[in-house]
Amino acid sequence: MKTLLRGGLLLTLLLGASYAASAQVSIGVSIGTPPPPRAVVVMPAQPAPEFVWVGGYWYPEAGHYYWHEGYWSRPPYAGARWIAPRHDGHRYYAGYWNGNHGRVEHDHNWDHDHDRDHGHYKNHDDHDHGHGHGHDHDDHR
């Protein structure tokens, strides 16, 4: 009888452990939807034909939304297009560059660099072609 009881207890422990191991746990922090985009947009003149306008947008950081002013930027590689950030009512999706060489995530740490996203594509073969720094405007949060 003791052997049967021990076997049943062991089986219960094993089944309970396997159930707990298969359970999914998800923890998230929700800060809600971002405010509406700012109504007044100041769009300076395009610095050169290869520059693309990235419209202003809200992005989450440390539990708050911050406004990122619109700016001109050279894409990370020729043919890349900017996919604007969006919020679907439940989740925020960050903006990124996309094209025939794949997706390139935008990093806000690059915003202090005059060329921002340009050159951050790891396998690109596009070179500066004489376009020096100083074309892009430094709009910060």
C-alpha positions in Angstrom: 0.0 0.0 0.0 2.9 2.4 0.8 4.5 1.6 -2.5 1.3 2.4 -4.4 0.8 5.6 -2.4 4.4 6.7 -3.1 4.0 5.9 -6.8 0.8 7.9 -7.0 2.5 10.8 -5.3 5.5 10.7 -7.6 3.2 10.5 -10.7 1.2 13.5 -9.4 4.5 15.5 -8.9 5.8 14.7 -12.3 2.5 15.6 -14.0 2.3 18.8 -12.1 5.8 19.7 -12.9 5.3 19.0 -16.6 2.1 21.1 -16.6 3.9 24.0 -14.9 6.8 23.8 -17.4 4.4 24.0 -20.4 2.5 27.0 -19.0 3.3 30.4 -20.6 3.9 33.4 -18.5 3.8 36.9 -20.0 4.4 40.1 -18.2 4.0 43.4 -19.9 3.6 47.1 -19.1 1.0 49.0 -20.9 1.1 52.8 -21.1 -1.9 53.1 -23.4 -2.2 54.7 -26.8 0.0 57.6 -27.7 -1.4 61.2 -27.9 -2.5 62.3 -31.4 0.3 63.5 -33.7 1.1 67.2 -33.4 -0.9 69.3 -35.8 1.8 71.9 -36.7 4.5 70.4 -38.9 7.5 72.4 -40.0 9.1 70.8 -42.9 12.4 72.4 -43.9 13.6 72.3 -47.5 14.8 68.9 -48.7 18.6 69.0 -48.4 19.3 66.7 -51.4 17.2 64.4 -53.7 18.2 61.2 -51.9 16.8 62.4 -48.6 13.4 61.1 -47.4 11.1 62.9 -45.0 10.3 61.0 -41.8 7.2 62.5 -40.3 7.1 63.2 -36.5 5.8 60.5 -34.3 5.4 59.5 -30.6 7.5 56.6 -29.3 7.5 54.9 -25.9 10.5 55.0 -23.6 10.6 54.3 -19.8 6.8 54.2 -19.4 6.1 57.5 -21.3 5.6 58.6 -24.8 8.1 61.1 -26.3 7.6 63.2 -29.5 10.2 62.7 -32.2 10.1 65.7 -34.5 10.0 65.0 -38.2 13.3 65.1 -40.1 15.1 64.5 -43.4 17.2 61.4 -43.5 19.1 59.4 -46.1 17.7 55.8 -46.0 20.1 53.1 -44.8 20.4 51.8 -48.4 19.2 52.8 -51.8 15.5 51.9 -52.3 14.7 51.6 -48.6 11.4 53.2 -47.6 10.3 54.4 -44.1 7.5 52.4 -42.5 6.0 54.7 -39.9 5.4 53.6 -36.3 1.9 52.7 -35.4 -0.3 51.7 -32.4 -3.1 49.3 -33.1 -5.0 50.2 -29.9 -3.3 47.5 -27.9 0.3 47.4 -29.0 3.0 49.8 -30.3 5.0 48.9 -33.4 8.2 50.9 -33.9 9.1 52.5 -37.2 11.7 50.9 -39.5 13.2 51.0 -42.9 12.3 48.3 -45.4 13.1 47.4 -49.0 14.8 44.8 -51.2 17.8 44.4 -48.8 15.5 43.8 -45.8 14.4 45.5 -42.6 16.6 48.0 -40.7 15.4 49.1 -37.3 15.8 52.8 -36.4 17.8 53.4 -33.2 17.1 56.8 -31.5 20.8 56.9 -30.5 21.6 57.6 -34.2 19.6 60.8 -34.1 22.6 62.8 -33.0 24.4 61.7 -36.2 23.8 63.9 -39.2 23.2 60.9 -41.4 21.0 59.1 -38.9 20.0 55.8 -40.5 22.3 56.0 -43.5 25.0 53.4 -43.4 23.4 51.2 -40.7 22.6 48.5 -43.1 25.3 45.9 -42.4 25.7 44.4 -45.9 25.0 47.5 -48.0 27.4 48.5 -50.8 26.1 52.1 -51.1 28.8 54.6 -50.4 28.6 58.3 -49.5 29.3 59.4 -53.1 30.6 62.7 -52.0 27.7 63.6 -49.8 29.2 64.9 -46.6 27.7 65.3 -43.2 25.7 68.3 -42.3 22.8 67.8 -44.7 20.4 66.5 -42.0 18.8 68.6 -39.3 19.3 67.5 -35.7 15.8 67.4 -34.4 15.8 65.7 -31.0 13.0 64.6 -28.6 
